[in-house]
């Protein structure tokens, strides 16, 4: 599971010129991972 979490961030750093849709999708997945870790804390911050 750790490897899966690390891969997307690596891809984003390598390709900053991703389409907005791709970026949105990645950010969405990233948010889900954060939510799993911190619960509703992330939602409150927004």
Z-matrix of the N, CA and C atoms (Angstrom, degrees):
N
C 1 1.471
C 2 1.528 1 110.67
N 3 1.327 2 116.62 1 -37.04
C 4 1.466 3 119.06 2 179.80
C 5 1.522 4 111.18 3 -59.47
N 6 1.336 5 116.46 4 -42.56
C 7 1.466 6 119.72 5 -179.14
C 8 1.530 7 110.31 6 -60.80
N 9 1.311 8 116.34 7 -41.34
C 10 1.473 9 119.73 8 -179.20
C 11 1.522 10 110.15 9 -62.62
N 12 1.325 11 116.63 10 -39.09
C 13 1.469 12 119.32 11 -179.05
C 14 1.524 13 110.63 12 -67.02
N 15 1.325 14 116.60 13 -37.05
C 16 1.473 15 119.82 14 -175.13
C 17 1.529 16 111.69 15 -74.22
N 18 1.323 17 117.58 16 -34.57
C 19 1.474 18 120.56 17 -173.00
C 20 1.535 19 113.97 18 -57.56
N 21 1.327 20 119.78 19 -50.53
C 22 1.471 21 119.50 20 -176.07
C 23 1.526 22 112.63 21 -57.90
N 24 1.323 23 117.76 22 -44.74
C 25 1.466 24 119.70 23 -178.82
C 26 1.527 25 110.05 24 -61.46
N 27 1.331 26 116.72 25 -39.03
C 28 1.473 27 119.64 26 178.08
C 29 1.526 28 109.75 27 -60.01
N 30 1.324 29 116.11 28 -44.99
C 31 1.459 30 120.36 29 -177.02
C 32 1.538 31 109.75 30 -62.51
N 33 1.323 32 116.96 31 -40.29
C 34 1.473 33 120.45 32 -178.76
C 35 1.521 34 109.70 33 -64.45
N 36 1.334 35 116.52 34 -41.28
C 37 1.465 36 119.26 35 -179.00
C 38 1.527 37 110.49 36 -65.79
N 39 1.317 38 116.65 37 -38.93
C 40 1.458 39 120.39 38 -177.15
C 41 1.529 40 110.81 39 -70.31
N 42 1.335 41 116.39 40 -38.98
C 43 1.478 42 120.38 41 -175.62
C 44 1.524 43 109.62 42 -119.90
N 45 1.316 44 118.55 43 84.29
C 46 1.468 45 119.65 44 178.89
C 47 1.528 46 112.32 45 -71.33
N 48 1.342 47 116.76 46 -15.98
C 49 1.464 48 120.21 47 -176.68
C 50 1.532 49 111.55 48 -93.96
N 51 1.333 50 116.31 49 34.59
C 52 1.460 51 119.33 50 176.88
C 53 1.529 52 109.71 51 -68.48
N 54 1.312 53 115.50 52 153.88
C 55 1.462 54 118.39 53 175.77
C 56 1.528 55 108.87 54 -64.23
N 57 1.323 56 116.35 55 152.27
C 58 1.467 57 119.36 56 -176.67
C 59 1.522 58 110.42 57 -59.72
N 60 1.328 59 116.62 58 -35.42
C 61 1.461 60 119.51 59 179.93
C 62 1.528 61 109.90 60 -61.55
N 63 1.336 62 116.28 61 -47.04
C 64 1.467 63 120.18 62 179.36
C 65 1.523 64 109.70 63 -60.12
N 66 1.326 65 115.72 64 -46.68
C 67 1.460 66 119.84 65 -178.77
C 68 1.525 67 110.18 66 -59.44
N 69 1.335 68 115.76 67 -45.47
C 70 1.466 69 119.91 68 179.99
C 71 1.527 70 110.31 69 -57.95
N 72 1.350 71 115.25 70 -45.08
C 73 1.464 72 119.56 71 -178.44
C 74 1.528 73 109.80 72 -60.83
N 75 1.336 74 115.40 73 -45.39
C 76 1.468 75 119.11 74 -178.44
C 77 1.525 76 109.74 75 -63.86
N 78 1.321 77 116.62 76 -45.38
C 79 1.459 78 119.60 77 179.88
C 80 1.526 79 109.78 78 -60.38
N 81 1.329 80 116.87 79 -39.34
C 82 1.457 81 120.35 80 178.71
C 83 1.520 82 111.06 81 -60.41
N 84 1.329 83 116.21 82 -46.08
C 85 1.465 84 119.61 83 178.41
C 86 1.518 85 109.80 84 -62.57
N 87 1.339 86 116.20 85 -41.32
C 88 1.462 87 120.48 86 -179.41
C 89 1.523 88 110.13 87 -62.35
N 90 1.341 89 116.92 88 -43.01
C 91 1.462 90 120.86 89 178.94
C 92 1.519 91 110.13 90 -60.23
N 93 1.336 92 116.62 91 -40.85
C 94 1.458 93 119.47 92 -179.67
C 95 1.525 94 109.95 93 -61.43
N 96 1.324 95 116.61 94 -40.87
C 97 1.466 96 120.12 95 179.62
C 98 1.522 97 109.26 96 -63.31
N 99 1.333 98 116.58 97 -44.53
C 100 1.467 99 120.35 98 -179.75
C 101 1.523 100 109.49 99 -62.32
N 102 1.330 101 116.31 100 -43.34
C 103 1.460 102 119.45 101 -178.89
C 104 1.515 103 110.28 102 -60.05
N 105 1.328 104 116.92 103 -39.06
C 106 1.459 105 120.23 104 179.22
C 107 1.521 106 109.32 105 -59.95
N 108 1.357 107 115.68 106 -39.50
C 109 1.462 108 119.23 107 -176.27
C 110 1.524 109 111.51 108 -76.81
N 111 1.343 110 116.65 109 -47.31
C 112 1.466 111 120.04 110 -170.18
C 113 1.523 112 113.01 111 -105.33
N 114 1.317 113 117.43 112 -0.26
C 115 1.451 114 118.86 113 179.79
C 116 1.523 115 111.64 114 68.74
N 117 1.330 116 117.35 115 -137.02
C 118 1.473 117 121.38 116 -174.99
C 119 1.521 118 111.79 117 -82.25
N 120 1.320 119 117.66 118 -3.28
C 121 1.469 120 119.95 119 -179.62
C 122 1.520 121 110.58 120 -53.20
N 123 1.321 122 115.40 121 -45.23
C 124 1.469 123 119.82 122 -176.83
C 125 1.533 124 110.14 123 -59.61
N 126 1.327 125 116.81 124 -42.68
C 127 1.462 126 120.50 125 -177.07
C 128 1.527 127 110.38 126 -63.74
N 129 1.330 128 116.44 127 -40.22
C 130 1.475 129 119.81 128 179.83
C 131 1.523 130 110.37 129 -61.96
N 132 1.339 131 116.09 130 -39.54
C 133 1.468 132 120.13 131 -176.89
C 134 1.520 133 112.15 132 -60.29
N 135 1.336 134 116.75 133 -28.58
C 136 1.468 135 118.13 134 -176.43
C 137 1.504 136 108.57 135 -76.95
